[in-house]
Amino acid sequence: MKKTLPIILVFIFTLACSLVTSPTVPQVDEGYIATTVVLTTEAVLTEVAPPTVPPPPAIQILPTLTDEEAIRQALLTKLGWTAAELEFSMGENTGIVANGTVKKVGDMTGAAWFAGKDSAGNWAIAYIGQGIPYCSEIQAFTFPSDWISHCMDASDNVVER
């Protein structure tokens, strides 16, 4: 009986194990787990990472032109010449109106120019020439009469200023 007892015990153990069912492993949705992990990680990263603040826009500081440089640019624009073609000199400048001479490089003769500041504070060329300007060309500016003593009206009559 000593030999049969271990066999009986093994038999009872095997029988008992077969009667008891092992717990079933639940079905796992691996896609759900991966999505949950990603969402959790993103949430943590969002909480940890400081908010990104865009850099302030670059402020472009334009160099301030001197009156002479601004008038030179206005003359180039009015005449349609390049900077290399322009021979230019300043005469008088009151800060509001100015005068001088201009000619194309290589030319023998030039012309007088008269400029004034417009309502926006920019230099505008009122007249370039060798003759008497029309009154309508210079009326927007208060040029001294010793600079321009006469002008021509719409009927080409010379008018003393």
C-alpha positions as CSV (number, residue, x, y, z in Angstrom):
1,M,0.0,0.0,0.0
2,K,3.0,2.2,0.4
3,K,3.5,2.1,-3.3
4,T,0.0,2.7,-4.3
5,L,-0.5,5.7,-2.0
6,P,1.7,8.0,-4.1
7,I,0.0,6.8,-7.3
8,I,-3.4,7.5,-5.8
9,L,-2.3,11.0,-4.7
10,V,-1.0,11.8,-8.2
11,F,-4.3,10.5,-9.6
12,I,-6.4,12.7,-7.2
13,F,-4.2,15.7,-7.9
14,T,-4.5,15.3,-11.7
15,L,-8.3,14.8,-11.3
16,A,-8.6,17.8,-9.2
17,C,-6.6,19.9,-11.6
18,S,-8.7,18.8,-14.5
19,L,-11.9,19.7,-12.7
20,V,-10.8,23.2,-11.9
21,T,-10.6,25.3,-14.9
22,S,-7.8,27.8,-15.3
23,P,-8.9,31.4,-15.6
24,T,-9.2,32.5,-19.1
25,V,-6.9,35.3,-20.4
26,P,-9.1,38.2,-21.4
27,Q,-8.9,39.4,-25.0
28,V,-6.5,42.3,-25.3
29,D,-7.1,45.1,-27.8
30,E,-3.5,46.1,-28.5
31,G,-4.5,49.1,-30.7
32,Y,-6.4,50.5,-27.8
33,I,-3.5,50.1,-25.4
34,A,-1.1,51.7,-27.9
35,T,-3.5,54.6,-28.4
36,T,-3.9,55.1,-24.7
37,V,-0.2,55.1,-24.1
38,V,0.4,57.6,-26.9
39,L,-2.4,59.9,-25.6
40,T,-1.1,59.7,-22.1
41,T,2.5,60.4,-23.2
42,E,1.3,63.4,-25.3
43,A,-0.7,64.7,-22.4
44,V,2.4,64.5,-20.1
45,L,4.6,66.1,-22.7
46,T,2.1,68.9,-23.2
47,E,2.0,69.5,-19.5
48,V,5.8,69.4,-19.1
49,A,6.8,71.4,-22.2
50,P,6.5,75.2,-21.7
51,P,4.2,76.9,-24.2
52,T,6.0,78.2,-27.2
53,V,5.9,81.9,-27.6
54,P,6.6,83.2,-31.1
55,P,9.5,85.7,-31.2
56,P,8.5,89.3,-31.5
57,P,8.5,90.6,-35.1
58,A,11.8,92.1,-36.2
59,I,11.7,95.8,-36.1
60,Q,13.3,97.2,-39.2
61,I,14.9,100.5,-38.4
62,L,15.3,102.5,-41.6
63,P,18.2,104.8,-41.7
64,T,17.3,108.4,-41.5
65,L,18.3,110.2,-44.7
66,T,19.8,113.6,-44.6
67,D,18.0,116.3,-46.5
68,E,20.6,116.1,-49.2
69,E,20.2,112.4,-49.6
70,A,16.4,112.6,-49.6
71,I,16.5,115.4,-52.3
72,R,19.0,113.4,-54.3
73,Q,16.5,110.4,-54.3
74,A,13.6,112.7,-55.2
75,L,15.6,114.1,-58.1
76,L,16.5,110.6,-59.4
77,T,12.9,109.6,-59.2
78,K,11.7,112.7,-61.0
79,L,14.3,112.5,-63.7
80,G,14.4,108.7,-64.1
81,W,18.2,108.7,-64.0
82,T,20.6,106.3,-62.2
83,A,22.7,107.5,-59.4
84,A,25.8,107.3,-61.6
85,E,24.2,109.7,-64.1
86,L,23.4,112.4,-61.6
87,E,25.6,115.3,-60.9
88,F,24.0,117.3,-58.1
89,S,24.7,120.2,-55.8
90,M,22.8,121.8,-52.9
91,G,22.3,125.5,-52.9
92,E,20.3,126.8,-50.0
93,N,18.1,124.8,-47.6
94,T,15.8,126.3,-45.0
95,G,14.6,122.9,-43.8
96,I,11.3,123.4,-45.6
97,V,12.4,124.4,-49.0
98,A,15.7,124.0,-50.8
99,N,17.4,124.7,-54.2
100,G,20.4,123.7,-56.1
101,T,21.6,122.6,-59.5
102,V,21.6,119.3,-61.4
103,K,23.0,117.9,-64.6
104,K,23.6,114.6,-66.2
105,V,27.2,113.4,-66.0
106,G,29.1,114.4,-69.2
107,D,26.6,117.2,-70.2
108,M,28.0,120.7,-70.5
109,T,24.9,122.4,-69.0
110,G,22.5,121.7,-66.2
111,A,19.4,123.1,-64.6
112,A,18.2,124.6,-61.4
113,W,16.0,122.6,-59.1
114,F,13.6,123.7,-56.4
115,A,12.2,121.3,-53.7
116,G,9.9,121.5,-50.7
117,K,8.7,119.3,-48.0
118,D,5.2,117.9,-48.6
119,S,2.5,117.5,-45.9
120,A,4.0,114.1,-44.9
121,G,7.5,115.7,-44.4
122,N,9.0,114.2,-47.5
123,W,11.0,116.2,-50.0
124,A,9.2,116.7,-53.3
125,I,10.7,118.3,-56.4
126,A,8.6,121.3,-57.5
127,Y,10.6,122.4,-60.5
128,I,13.7,121.4,-62.6
129,G,14.7,123.7,-65.5
130,Q,16.4,126.7,-66.9
131,G,13.5,129.0,-67.4
132,I,10.7,130.5,-65.4
133,P,8.5,127.9,-63.6
134,Y,4.8,127.8,-63.9
135,C,3.1,129.2,-60.8
136,S,1.1,126.0,-60.5
137,E,4.4,124.0,-60.1
138,I,5.7,126.1,-57.2
139,Q,2.5,127.2,-55.5
140,A,2.4,124.3,-53.0
141,F,5.7,125.7,-51.4
142,T,6.7,129.0,-50.0
143,F,9.9,129.6,-51.9
144,P,11.5,132.9,-51.1
145,S,11.0,135.5,-53.8
146,D,14.8,136.1,-54.1
147,W,15.0,132.4,-55.2
148,I,12.1,132.6,-57.6
149,S,11.0,136.2,-58.3
150,H,8.6,135.4,-61.2
151,C,6.4,132.5,-62.4
152,M,4.2,132.0,-65.4
153,D,0.4,131.7,-65.1
154,A,-1.7,129.2,-67.2
155,S,-1.9,131.7,-70.1
156,D,2.0,131.9,-70.2
157,N,2.0,135.4,-68.7
158,V,4.9,136.3,-66.5
159,V,3.7,137.1,-62.9
160,E,5.8,138.8,-60.3
161,R,5.7,136.9,-57.0
